[in-house]
């Protein structure tokens, strides 16, 4: 796309309209990106747990005395922390499976992809930012304060949160 054309579009339509014309992001793409990210984190966490378990087993064989007890207790704490993180990831995966990316939304609710003048927000699970077609999408649980502020609003509403006004341009 040429610079002159982009400049023309910015003058004629404005920044938000041009961004919406250029952005070809579907809720399905975002949903798949979030699902892939969670799967990747689960794989990574399984590897962490396996490595911790292996280290704990070798610790049992190689150490004796008070140092052994301290090392064993610390290793057990690390394994418990890793397992808790895995449980959280599995819970996020279960929550995401319940969201159908084909569902259309007219008001913001769980499962909505919200396009605002400040970017995209996917109300689903809190995994942070994912990139889809070079566009950052902020993925957050419906329980987060910003998601709560968006809930129930529709396109063209302005949501005021933390001294920032968010114009809801579209809901998918």
N, C-alpha and C positions, 0 to 999 in steps of 0.2 A: 504494500500500500504506500503510495507516494506521500511525501511530506506535504505537498500543496493540497492534496485531497484531505488529509488529516486536519490541516489548518482550516480549510473550508468548513469541514464538519464541525470543528470546535466553535467556529464563529457562528454557524447557522444553528446548531443544535445545543451546544453547551457540553460541558465536561461529562456530566452524568449520562446524558443520552448517548454520547459517542462511546463511552465505556460500555454501556449496555449493548450497543450495536456490535462492538468488537468482542465482547465476552460471549463465548459459546460454551457455557458451562451448564451441564444438566445435573439434576439431583442424583441420577443414577451414577454418573461419573464421581461425584463427591462421595456418595455412599460406598462405592467400590474402593475409593482411595482410603477412606477411613477403615473399612474392613481389612484391606491389605496391611495398613499400618498396625492395626491391632494384632493381626496374624503374625507379622514380623516381630512385634514386641513379645508375643507369646513364645515364638521360637527362640528368641534371645533369652527370655527368662528361663525356659526349659534348660538351655545350655548353662546358664548361671547355676541353676539348682543342681544339675548333674555334676558340674565342676566342684561345687561346695560339698556335695555328697562324697565325691571321690577324695577330696581333701580331708574330709572328716574321717573317712575310712583309713586313709594313710596315717592320719594323726593318731588313731587308735593303736596302730601297729608300732609307731616309732617313738612314742613319748611315754614317760613315766613320772610320777610324783605330782607336786603342786602345779608345776607348769603345765602338765598334761591336763589337769582338771580345769585350769583357767582357759587353756586353748580349746578344750572340748566344749566348755560352756559358751565361749565366744562363737565357736563354729555353729553350735546349736542355735544361737541367737540369729546368726546370719542366715541359716537355713529357714528358720521361722519367718524372718523378714522377707526372704525371697518367695516363700510359699504364700505369704499374705499378698504380696504384689501380684503373684500369679492368679490368686483368687479374684483380685480386683480386675485384672485383665479378662478373665473368663466371664465375670459379671458384665463387663462392658460389651463383650462379644454377644452375650445373651440379649442384652438390651438392644443392641444394634440389629440383631436378627428380627426383632419384633417390629422394626420400622420398615415399611414398604416404600421404596423410593418412587414407585409409580403413583402413590397417593397424591392427589392434588389438594392444596390447602388454600383457603381464602382468608384465613386469619392465622397468625403465628401460633403454632403449637408444636409439641414434640414431633419431629420428623420434617419440619419445615426448613427449606433452604431460603434464607432471607437475604435479598439484595438491598443494601442501603447505600447512601451516598458516602459511607465510610467503609464499604467493602461487603463481602459475603459472610454470612453466619449460618452454620448448619446446627440446628437444635437437635442434638442426638446424644452423643457421649463426649465427655471432656478429654479430648486427646490433643488439644492445642491446634496449631496451624498445620494445614496440609496444603500442598500446591496442586492445583488442577488447571491445566492449560496455562501455566505461568501466572495464575491468579491465586493469591493466598485466600484460603477459606478458614475462618476461625470456627472450630468445632467445639461445641460446649453442651453440657448437660442442660436440660430444662430447669434444673434447680439452681443454676448460677444466677447471680443478681441481674446481669444484663439480659439473659434469656427471660427471666421473670418480668423484666421491664417490657420486653417485646411481646410477651404472651397476650393473645387476644386482639392485638392490633392488626390492621389490614393495610394493603398498599395505599400509599399517599399519606399515611399517618406519620406524625413526627413524634418520636419517643425521646424524652429528655432523660439522660442518665449520666451521672457524674459530671455535670456541667457541660455535656456534649449533646447536641441535638442530632438524632439519627432519622433521616428521611427514609422511610421504607418505600423503595422503588418497586419491588416485586416480591411475591411469595410463591415459591414452588413447592 
